[in-house]
Amino acid sequence: MWPFVSFVAGFVSGWATRSISDTPHGVGVELLEVAIKTKTHVEKWAAAEYERLADMTAEAQSRVNQSPSRAGKPRKSSKAAAK
């Protein structure tokens, strides 16, 4: 008797789960939608970081070009500043 009851319980719960959930096609479409949204978000983030890096590089280059006289001079050490 128990095998029959467990089979019926499993069959009913599986049927209920299948009717509540979406079709396999719908699940696939939702997964693709999430993947496309993630790709778009990562592309926007990468573009912003690339622009930030380009700005930092340009600022560093302009600082190097503005002060060519400092390029050959050694910096003072922290020991000399402490005296």
LOTIRO-840441 format. One record per atom (N, C-alpha, C): residue in three letters; z, y, x. Coordinates in pm, 1 decimal. Atoms other than C-alpha are relative to their C-alpha. Layout:
BEGIN
<pt><r>ala</r><z>Z</z><y>Y</y><x>X</x></pt>
...
***
This chain:
BEGIN
<pt><r>met</r><z>0.0</z><y>-119.8</y><x>81.9</x></pt>
<pt><r>met</r><z>0.0</z><y>0.0</y><x>0.0</x></pt>
<pt><r>met</r><z>0.0</z><y>126.3</y><x>86.3</x></pt>
<pt><r>trp</r><z>-6.7</z><y>-118.2</y><x>-85.9</x></pt>
<pt><r>trp</r><z>87.5</z><y>246.6</y><x>280.2</x></pt>
<pt><r>trp</r><z>-133.5</z><y>34.2</y><x>65.0</x></pt>
<pt><r>pro</r><z>130.4</z><y>-35.6</y><x>-56.8</x></pt>
<pt><r>pro</r><z>-253.1</z><y>217.7</y><x>446.0</x></pt>
<pt><r>pro</r><z>-89.8</z><y>70.7</y><x>-100.7</x></pt>
<pt><r>phe</r><z>82.0</z><y>-63.8</y><x>103.1</x></pt>
<pt><r>phe</r><z>-421.0</z><y>308.2</y><x>119.1</x></pt>
<pt><r>phe</r><z>47.5</z><y>142.7</y><x>-27.6</x></pt>
<pt><r>val</r><z>-56.4</z><y>-133.0</y><x>25.7</x></pt>
<pt><r>val</r><z>-184.4</z><y>604.5</y><x>58.2</x></pt>
<pt><r>val</r><z>-32.8</z><y>93.8</y><x>116.3</x></pt>
<pt><r>ser</r><z>29.9</z><y>-85.9</y><x>-115.1</x></pt>
<pt><r>ser</r><z>-233.9</z><y>736.0</y><x>412.6</x></pt>
<pt><r>ser</r><z>-150.0</z><y>32.3</y><x>5.8</x></pt>
<pt><r>phe</r><z>143.4</z><y>-27.6</y><x>3.5</x></pt>
<pt><r>phe</r><z>-612.0</z><y>698.8</y><x>376.8</x></pt>
<pt><r>phe</r><z>-32.8</z><y>107.0</y><x>-103.8</x></pt>
<pt><r>val</r><z>24.6</z><y>-97.8</y><x>106.7</x></pt>
<pt><r>val</r><z>-611.8</z><y>891.5</y><x>48.3</x></pt>
<pt><r>val</r><z>52.2</z><y>136.9</y><x>40.8</x></pt>
<pt><r>ala</r><z>-56.5</z><y>-127.9</y><x>-43.9</x></pt>
<pt><r>ala</r><z>-383.3</z><y>1160.8</y><x>192.9</x></pt>
<pt><r>ala</r><z>-89.3</z><y>64.2</y><x>106.4</x></pt>
<pt><r>gly</r><z>89.2</z><y>-52.1</y><x>-103.0</x></pt>
<pt><r>gly</r><z>-610.4</z><y>1199.1</y><x>496.9</x></pt>
<pt><r>gly</r><z>-132.4</z><y>46.1</y><x>-56.9</x></pt>
<pt><r>phe</r><z>126.2</z><y>-35.8</y><x>63.1</x></pt>
<pt><r>phe</r><z>-922.5</z><y>1205.0</y><x>283.3</x></pt>
<pt><r>phe</r><z>12.8</z><y>130.3</y><x>-78.0</x></pt>
<pt><r>val</r><z>-20.9</z><y>-121.2</y><x>80.1</x></pt>
<pt><r>val</r><z>-780.7</z><y>1470.7</y><x>49.4</x></pt>
<pt><r>val</r><z>24.0</z><y>120.5</y><x>89.8</x></pt>
<pt><r>ser</r><z>-25.4</z><y>-114.1</y><x>-89.2</x></pt>
<pt><r>ser</r><z>-649.4</z><y>1689.6</y><x>332.4</x></pt>
<pt><r>ser</r><z>-127.4</z><y>38.3</y><x>75.7</x></pt>
<pt><r>gly</r><z>126.5</z><y>-30.7</y><x>-67.1</x></pt>
<pt><r>gly</r><z>-983.2</z><y>1662.1</y><x>515.8</x></pt>
<pt><r>gly</r><z>-96.8</z><y>69.9</y><x>-92.9</x></pt>
<pt><r>trp</r><z>87.7</z><y>-62.0</y><x>98.9</x></pt>
<pt><r>trp</r><z>-1174.5</z><y>1748.4</y><x>200.2</x></pt>
<pt><r>trp</r><z>43.3</z><y>144.5</y><x>-25.9</x></pt>
<pt><r>ala</r><z>-51.3</z><y>-134.8</y><x>25.2</x></pt>
<pt><r>ala</r><z>-949.5</z><y>2048.6</y><x>135.7</x></pt>
<pt><r>ala</r><z>-27.1</z><y>91.6</y><x>119.4</x></pt>
<pt><r>thr</r><z>25.0</z><y>-80.2</y><x>-120.3</x></pt>
<pt><r>thr</r><z>-981.5</z><y>2169.3</y><x>493.9</x></pt>
<pt><r>thr</r><z>-147.1</z><y>36.1</y><x>10.9</x></pt>
<pt><r>arg</r><z>144.3</z><y>-26.2</y><x>-8.4</x></pt>
<pt><r>arg</r><z>-1358.8</z><y>2137.1</y><x>486.0</x></pt>
<pt><r>arg</r><z>-45.5</z><y>101.5</y><x>-104.4</x></pt>
<pt><r>ser</r><z>41.5</z><y>-94.4</y><x>103.7</x></pt>
<pt><r>ser</r><z>-1388.4</z><y>2325.7</y><x>159.1</x></pt>
<pt><r>ser</r><z>56.5</z><y>140.1</y><x>25.0</x></pt>
<pt><r>ile</r><z>-58.3</z><y>-131.2</y><x>-30.3</x></pt>
<pt><r>ile</r><z>-1160.2</z><y>2605.6</y><x>283.1</x></pt>
<pt><r>ile</r><z>-75.2</z><y>66.2</y><x>115.5</x></pt>
<pt><r>ser</r><z>64.4</z><y>-57.7</y><x>-117.8</x></pt>
<pt><r>ser</r><z>-1333.2</z><y>2650.8</y><x>617.4</x></pt>
<pt><r>ser</r><z>-147.7</z><y>24.8</y><x>-25.6</x></pt>
<pt><r>asp</r><z>141.6</z><y>-34.2</y><x>9.8</x></pt>
<pt><r>asp</r><z>-1682.0</z><y>2785.6</y><x>673.6</x></pt>
<pt><r>asp</r><z>-85.5</z><y>-117.4</y><x>46.7</x></pt>
<pt><r>thr</r><z>92.0</z><y>104.5</y><x>-44.5</x></pt>
<pt><r>thr</r><z>-1986.4</z><y>2573.0</y><x>740.9</x></pt>
<pt><r>thr</r><z>-13.3</z><y>7.2</y><x>151.9</x></pt>
<pt><r>pro</r><z>19.8</z><y>-4.0</y><x>-146.0</x></pt>
<pt><r>pro</r><z>-2063.3</z><y>2475.6</y><x>1101.9</x></pt>
<pt><r>pro</r><z>-98.1</z><y>109.8</y><x>42.1</x></pt>
<pt><r>his</r><z>95.5</z><y>-107.3</y><x>-29.7</x></pt>
<pt><r>his</r><z>-2356.4</z><y>2719.3</y><x>1090.6</x></pt>
<pt><r>his</r><z>72.1</z><y>134.9</y><x>1.0</x></pt>
<pt><r>gly</r><z>-74.8</z><y>-125.6</y><x>7.1</x></pt>
<pt><r>gly</r><z>-2123.1</z><y>3002.2</y><x>985.4</x></pt>
<pt><r>gly</r><z>94.1</z><y>17.7</y><x>117.4</x></pt>
<pt><r>val</r><z>-88.8</z><y>-6.5</y><x>-115.4</x></pt>
<pt><r>val</r><z>-1876.4</z><y>2916.2</y><x>1259.9</x></pt>
<pt><r>val</r><z>-79.3</z><y>34.7</y><x>125.4</x></pt>
<pt><r>gly</r><z>85.2</z><y>-31.0</y><x>-115.5</x></pt>
<pt><r>gly</r><z>-2157.5</z><y>2923.5</y><x>1516.7</x></pt>
<pt><r>gly</r><z>-42.9</z><y>145.1</y><x>1.9</x></pt>
<pt><r>val</r><z>40.4</z><y>-140.8</y><x>9.2</x></pt>
<pt><r>val</r><z>-2275.4</z><y>3261.5</y><x>1392.9</x></pt>
<pt><r>val</r><z>116.8</z><y>90.9</y><x>35.2</x></pt>
<pt><r>glu</r><z>-117.3</z><y>-81.5</y><x>-32.5</x></pt>
<pt><r>glu</r><z>-1921.4</z><y>3400.3</y><x>1413.2</x></pt>
<pt><r>glu</r><z>30.4</z><y>-3.7</y><x>149.2</x></pt>
<pt><r>leu</r><z>-22.7</z><y>9.7</y><x>-144.3</x></pt>
<pt><r>leu</r><z>-1881.7</z><y>3271.1</y><x>1768.7</x></pt>
<pt><r>leu</r><z>-101.7</z><y>83.6</y><x>77.2</x></pt>
<pt><r>leu</r><z>101.5</z><y>-83.4</y><x>-65.5</x></pt>
<pt><r>leu</r><z>-2210.0</z><y>3434.3</y><x>1869.3</x></pt>
<pt><r>leu</r><z>28.8</z><y>148.1</y><x>-19.6</x></pt>
<pt><r>glu</r><z>-34.1</z><y>-139.6</y><x>26.9</x></pt>
<pt><r>glu</r><z>-2098.7</z><y>3758.7</y><x>1705.5</x></pt>
<pt><r>glu</r><z>111.3</z><y>46.7</y><x>93.1</x></pt>
<pt><r>val</r><z>-109.7</z><y>-34.2</y><x>-90.4</x></pt>
<pt><r>val</r><z>-1775.3</z><y>3756.1</y><x>1906.8</x></pt>
<pt><r>val</r><z>-51.2</z><y>12.1</y><x>143.5</x></pt>
<pt><r>ala</r><z>54.5</z><y>-4.4</y><x>-135.7</x></pt>
<pt><r>ala</r><z>-1969.0</z><y>3681.6</y><x>2226.7</x></pt>
<pt><r>ala</r><z>-82.2</z><y>126.9</y><x>23.3</x></pt>
<pt><r>ile</r><z>81.9</z><y>-120.9</y><x>-14.4</x></pt>
<pt><r>ile</r><z>-2213.4</z><y>3968.4</y><x>2166.6</x></pt>
<pt><r>ile</r><z>88.0</z><y>124.1</y><x>6.0</x></pt>
<pt><r>lys</r><z>-91.7</z><y>-114.6</y><x>-3.2</x></pt>
<pt><r>lys</r><z>-1930.5</z><y>4213.7</y><x>2091.2</x></pt>
<pt><r>lys</r><z>72.8</z><y>6.9</y><x>134.0</x></pt>
<pt><r>thr</r><z>-68.1</z><y>3.0</y><x>-129.7</x></pt>
<pt><r>thr</r><z>-1748.5</z><y>4102.5</y><x>2406.9</x></pt>
<pt><r>thr</r><z>-93.3</z><y>46.4</y><x>110.2</x></pt>
<pt><r>lys</r><z>98.7</z><y>-40.8</y><x>-100.6</x></pt>
<pt><r>lys</r><z>-2064.9</z><y>4144.4</y><x>2614.8</x></pt>
<pt><r>lys</r><z>-21.6</z><y>150.9</y><x>-3.7</x></pt>
<pt><r>thr</r><z>19.2</z><y>-144.4</y><x>14.8</x></pt>
<pt><r>thr</r><z>-2116.7</z><y>4495.4</y><x>2476.1</x></pt>
<pt><r>thr</r><z>119.8</z><y>76.3</y><x>55.1</x></pt>
<pt><r>his</r><z>-122.0</z><y>-66.2</y><x>-48.2</x></pt>
<pt><r>his</r><z>-1755.2</z><y>4588.6</y><x>2549.1</x></pt>
<pt><r>his</r><z>7.2</z><y>-3.9</y><x>152.4</x></pt>
<pt><r>val</r><z>-3.6</z><y>12.9</y><x>-146.4</x></pt>
<pt><r>val</r><z>-1776.8</z><y>4457.7</y><x>2906.6</x></pt>
<pt><r>val</r><z>-105.3</z><y>89.5</y><x>64.6</x></pt>
<pt><r>glu</r><z>104.5</z><y>-87.6</y><x>-54.8</x></pt>
<pt><r>glu</r><z>-2104.5</z><y>4644.5</y><x>2965.4</x></pt>
<pt><r>glu</r><z>43.9</z><y>145.8</y><x>-2.6</x></pt>
<pt><r>lys</r><z>-48.7</z><y>-138.2</y><x>7.7</x></pt>
<pt><r>lys</r><z>-1948.2</z><y>4972.2</y><x>2846.4</x></pt>
<pt><r>lys</r><z>107.3</z><y>25.1</y><x>104.9</x></pt>
<pt><r>trp</r><z>-106.4</z><y>-14.5</y><x>-99.3</x></pt>
<pt><r>trp</r><z>-1643.8</z><y>4916.5</y><x>3067.3</x></pt>
<pt><r>trp</r><z>-59.8</z><y>7.1</y><x>140.8</x></pt>
<pt><r>ala</r><z>61.2</z><y>1.9</y><x>-132.5</x></pt>
<pt><r>ala</r><z>-1860.6</z><y>4834.5</y><x>3370.5</x></pt>
<pt><r>ala</r><z>-75.5</z><y>130.2</y><x>27.0</x></pt>
<pt><r>ala</r><z>71.9</z><y>-126.1</y><x>-18.0</x></pt>
<pt><r>ala</r><z>-2074.6</z><y>5144.6</y><x>3315.5</x></pt>
<pt><r>ala</r><z>96.7</z><y>114.1</y><x>28.3</x></pt>
<pt><r>ala</r><z>-99.7</z><y>-104.8</y><x>-22.9</x></pt>
<pt><r>ala</r><z>-1765.5</z><y>5365.0</y><x>3296.9</x></pt>
<pt><r>ala</r><z>59.6</z><y>-11.6</y><x>140.1</x></pt>
<pt><r>glu</r><z>-55.7</z><y>18.8</y><x>-134.1</x></pt>
<pt><r>glu</r><z>-1621.9</z><y>5213.1</y><x>3614.1</x></pt>
<pt><r>glu</r><z>-102.4</z><y>34.0</y><x>107.6</x></pt>
<pt><r>tyr</r><z>104.9</z><y>-34.5</y><x>-96.0</x></pt>
<pt><r>tyr</r><z>-1955.9</z><y>5250.3</y><x>3793.9</x></pt>
<pt><r>tyr</r><z>-11.9</z><y>151.6</y><x>12.8</x></pt>
<pt><r>glu</r><z>8.3</z><y>-145.6</y><x>-3.0</x></pt>
<pt><r>glu</r><z>-1969.5</z><y>5617.2</y><x>3697.1</x></pt>
<pt><r>glu</r><z>120.5</z><y>59.6</y><x>73.6</x></pt>
<pt><r>arg</r><z>-121.8</z><y>-46.5</y><x>-68.4</x></pt>
<pt><r>arg</r><z>-1610.2</z><y>5665.8</y><x>3815.4</x></pt>
<pt><r>arg</r><z>-13.0</z><y>-19.8</y><x>150.9</x></pt>
<pt><r>leu</r><z>18.9</z><y>27.1</y><x>-142.0</x></pt>
<pt><r>leu</r><z>-1694.9</z><y>5503.6</y><x>4149.1</x></pt>
<pt><r>leu</r><z>-103.4</z><y>94.5</y><x>61.1</x></pt>
<pt><r>ala</r><z>102.0</z><y>-92.9</y><x>-48.6</x></pt>
<pt><r>ala</r><z>-2005.8</z><y>5719.8</y><x>4185.3</x></pt>
<pt><r>ala</r><z>57.8</z><y>140.4</y><x>16.0</x></pt>
<pt><r>asp</r><z>-64.5</z><y>-130.5</y><x>-11.2</x></pt>
<pt><r>asp</r><z>-1798.2</z><y>6033.0</y><x>4118.7</x></pt>
<pt><r>asp</r><z>92.2</z><y>6.4</y><x>121.6</x></pt>
<pt><r>met</r><z>-89.8</z><y>2.8</y><x>-115.7</x></pt>
<pt><r>met</r><z>-1540.2</z><y>5929.9</y><x>4378.3</x></pt>
<pt><r>met</r><z>-78.8</z><y>3.6</y><x>130.4</x></pt>
<pt><r>thr</r><z>84.1</z><y>1.3</y><x>-119.7</x></pt>
<pt><r>thr</r><z>-1813.1</z><y>5859.7</y><x>4633.3</x></pt>
<pt><r>thr</r><z>-61.4</z><y>137.1</y><x>24.8</x></pt>
<pt><r>ala</r><z>58.5</z><y>-133.5</y><x>-14.9</x></pt>
<pt><r>ala</r><z>-1979.8</z><y>6194.4</y><x>4568.5</x></pt>
<pt><r>ala</r><z>105.1</z><y>100.8</y><x>45.8</x></pt>
<pt><r>glu</r><z>-106.8</z><y>-91.5</y><x>-41.3</x></pt>
<pt><r>glu</r><z>-1647.2</z><y>6376.9</y><x>4602.0</x></pt>
<pt><r>glu</r><z>35.8</z><y>-21.4</y><x>146.1</x></pt>
<pt><r>ala</r><z>-29.9</z><y>28.6</y><x>-140.3</x></pt>
<pt><r>ala</r><z>-1572.7</z><y>6201.8</y><x>4930.9</x></pt>
<pt><r>ala</r><z>-111.2</z><y>50.9</y><x>91.5</x></pt>
<pt><r>gln</r><z>113.0</z><y>-47.0</y><x>-80.3</x></pt>
<pt><r>gln</r><z>-1920.2</z><y>6281.3</y><x>5060.0</x></pt>
<pt><r>gln</r><z>0.9</z><y>151.7</y><x>10.5</x></pt>
<pt><r>ser</r><z>-3.7</z><y>-146.2</y><x>-5.7</x></pt>
<pt><r>ser</r><z>-1884.0</z><y>6649.1</y><x>4968.2</x></pt>
<pt><r>ser</r><z>113.7</z><y>48.8</y><x>89.4</x></pt>
<pt><r>arg</r><z>-110.3</z><y>-38.5</y><x>-89.0</x></pt>
<pt><r>arg</r><z>-1547.7</z><y>6665.8</y><x>5146.0</x></pt>
<pt><r>arg</r><z>-37.4</z><y>-19.4</y><x>146.2</x></pt>
<pt><r>val</r><z>44.4</z><y>24.4</y><x>-137.8</x></pt>
<pt><r>val</r><z>-1702.7</z><y>6514.8</y><x>5458.5</x></pt>
<pt><r>val</r><z>-98.0</z><y>107.6</y><x>42.4</x></pt>
<pt><r>asn</r><z>100.2</z><y>-101.0</y><x>-33.3</x></pt>
<pt><r>asn</r><z>-1990.3</z><y>6763.3</y><x>5446.3</x></pt>
<pt><r>asn</r><z>59.3</z><y>139.2</y><x>11.6</x></pt>
<pt><r>gln</r><z>-60.9</z><y>-133.6</y><x>-3.7</x></pt>
<pt><r>gln</r><z>-1760.8</z><y>7064.9</y><x>5395.0</x></pt>
<pt><r>gln</r><z>76.4</z><y>25.6</y><x>128.3</x></pt>
<pt><r>ser</r><z>-84.5</z><y>-23.5</y><x>-117.5</x></pt>
<pt><r>ser</r><z>-1542.9</z><y>7012.7</y><x>5699.6</x></pt>
<pt><r>ser</r><z>-46.9</z><y>-84.0</y><x>119.6</x></pt>
<pt><r>pro</r><z>46.3</z><y>77.1</y><x>-115.6</x></pt>
<pt><r>pro</r><z>-1747.2</z><y>6889.1</y><x>5996.7</x></pt>
<pt><r>pro</r><z>85.7</z><y>24.3</y><x>124.0</x></pt>
<pt><r>ser</r><z>-80.9</z><y>-29.2</y><x>-117.7</x></pt>
<pt><r>ser</r><z>-1507.1</z><y>7053.0</y><x>6245.2</x></pt>
<pt><r>ser</r><z>120.1</z><y>-92.9</y><x>10.7</x></pt>
<pt><r>arg</r><z>-115.8</z><y>88.9</y><x>-3.0</x></pt>
<pt><r>arg</r><z>-1224.8</z><y>6816.2</y><x>6148.6</x></pt>
<pt><r>arg</r><z>-37.9</z><y>-141.0</y><x>42.5</x></pt>
<pt><r>ala</r><z>42.5</z><y>137.1</y><x>-26.8</x></pt>
<pt><r>ala</r><z>-1432.7</z><y>6506.7</y><x>6220.3</x></pt>
<pt><r>ala</r><z>37.7</z><y>-45.9</y><x>140.5</x></pt>
<pt><r>gly</r><z>-27.9</z><y>40.0</y><x>-136.6</x></pt>
<pt><r>gly</r><z>-1373.3</z><y>6509.0</y><x>6598.0</x></pt>
<pt><r>gly</r><z>145.0</z><y>14.5</y><x>40.9</x></pt>
<pt><r>lys</r><z>-138.5</z><y>-24.6</y><x>-37.6</x></pt>
<pt><r>lys</r><z>-1008.5</z><y>6617.1</y><x>6597.3</x></pt>
<pt><r>lys</r><z>90.5</z><y>-114.6</y><x>-46.2</x></pt>
<pt><r>pro</r><z>-94.5</z><y>104.5</y><x>42.2</x></pt>
<pt><r>pro</r><z>-735.7</z><y>6354.2</y><x>6598.0</x></pt>
<pt><r>pro</r><z>108.2</z><y>59.7</y><x>-90.5</x></pt>
<pt><r>arg</r><z>-107.0</z><y>-45.9</y><x>88.0</x></pt>
<pt><r>arg</r><z>-470.2</z><y>6380.9</y><x>6331.2</x></pt>
<pt><r>arg</r><z>132.7</z><y>-6.6</y><x>73.7</x></pt>
<pt><r>lys</r><z>-133.2</z><y>3.5</y><x>-58.5</x></pt>
<pt><r>lys</r><z>-112.3</z><y>6456.0</y><x>6421.1</x></pt>
<pt><r>lys</r><z>73.4</z><y>-121.3</y><x>-51.5</x></pt>
<pt><r>ser</r><z>-74.5</z><y>117.9</y><x>41.7</x></pt>
<pt><r>ser</r><z>109.7</z><y>6153.7</y><x>6417.5</x></pt>
<pt><r>ser</r><z>126.4</z><y>43.0</y><x>-73.9</x></pt>
<pt><r>ser</r><z>-120.7</z><y>-32.3</y><x>75.6</x></pt>
<pt><r>ser</r><z>416.7</z><y>6138.9</y><x>6198.4</x></pt>
<pt><r>ser</r><z>117.4</z><y>23.8</y><x>93.3</x></pt>
<pt><r>lys</r><z>-108.0</z><y>-24.0</y><x>-97.1</x></pt>
<pt><r>lys</r><z>639.2</z><y>6131.5</y><x>6510.5</x></pt>
<pt><r>lys</r><z>-0.7</z><y>145.7</y><x>44.6</x></pt>
<pt><r>ala</r><z>10.6</z><y>-139.0</y><x>-42.8</x></pt>
<pt><r>ala</r><z>508.6</z><y>6472.6</y><x>6617.3</x></pt>
<pt><r>ala</r><z>45.5</z><y>92.1</y><x>-111.4</x></pt>
<pt><r>ala</r><z>-39.4</z><y>-81.9</y><x>112.3</x></pt>
<pt><r>ala</r><z>569.4</z><y>6611.7</y><x>6270.2</x></pt>
<pt><r>ala</r><z>150.6</z><y>-5.5</y><x>-21.6</x></pt>
<pt><r>ala</r><z>-143.9</z><y>16.9</y><x>18.6</x></pt>
<pt><r>ala</r><z>928.3</z><y>6480.1</y><x>6270.7</x></pt>
<pt><r>ala</r><z>79.4</z><y>82.9</y><x>98.7</x></pt>
<pt><r>lys</r><z>-72.8</z><y>-76.2</y><x>-103.4</x></pt>
<pt><r>lys</r><z>1021.5</z><y>6680.2</y><x>6585.3</x></pt>
<pt><r>lys</r><z>28.7</z><y>138.9</y><x>-38.9</x></pt>
***
